[in-house]
Amino acid sequence: MTSKSYPADASKTPSEPSSDSRTLTYEAAMTRLETLARELEAGDVAIDLLASRLKEAQQLLSFCRDKLTRAEEEVQKLLEKE
């Protein structure tokens, strides 16, 4: 079993996916999500870590959705100004 390490502290909550949530990018969150998905699909996660990995994935999904929603709102505001 191989455990991938996350550059930020993987035990953080959704509002704190890293030591400073402002430093986590959408791309970094998606990369981590892809890694988690591969590990979970391959069965590379020890049963003791399964719940924490799933929780981390949920937190990252929430983070990405929020980022996308904010980006969409900003684009809409810019388009309305034209």
Stockholm file with secondary structure:
# STOCKHOLM 1.0

chainA/1-82         MTSKSYPADASKTPSEPSSDSRTLTYEAAMTRLETLARELEAGDVAIDLLASRLKEAQQLLSFCRDKLTRAEEEVQKLLEKE
#=GR chainA/1-82 SS CCCCCCSSCTTCCTTCSSSSGGGCCHHHHHHHHHHHHHHHHHTCSCHHHHHHHHHHHHHHHHHHHHHHHHHHHHHHHHHHHC
#=GC SS_cons        CCCCCCSSCTTCCTTCSSSSGGGCCHHHHHHHHHHHHHHHHHTCSCHHHHHHHHHHHHHHHHHHHHHHHHHHHHHHHHHHHC
//
